[in-house]
Amino acid sequence: MGRYLAIDYGTKRTGIAVSDNLKIIANGLTTVPTHTLLYYLKSYFEKENVEKIIVGLPKQMNNEYSENMKHIRPFVKKLQSLYPDIPVELYDERFTSSLAQQTIIEAGLKKKDRQNKALVDEVSAVIILQSYMESLRLQNR
């Protein structure tokens, strides 16, 4: 059994989260500069068994794709060509940044830490992954 890995893809930074082996809890892994993302994933996949990759799907309130989709499509195609044995799913990421900000505030972090955009990206990836796993549990009921 492998883990799920979630990606909150950004043009500058990308947040990454992983599940535990039982796929119950999502944990923040890191935030990496996007230009190093594929190198980071290659190294991670050599050490860990990843069963599925979940990539945040950027949608607007009117259900149309946001501007970032033009960057995500080629990235997903590249992932699928490099790792054909690992399924890649897109999952709605609406509100994850604002939920991440709220979570960081509720955690009681200092203002300087709350302004850390890398932390927001990582927490966003956690929210994407936890929401994805919850949706699977609800479907299986």
Buried (B, 14 or more C-beta within 10 A) or exposed (E): EBBBBBBBBBEEBBBBBBBEEEBEEBBBBBBBEBEEBBEBBEEBBEEEEBBBBBBBBBBEEEEEEBEBBEBBEEBBEEBEEEBEEBEBEBBBBBEBBEBBBEBBEEEEBEEEEBEBEBBBBBBBBBBBBBBBBEEEEEEEE
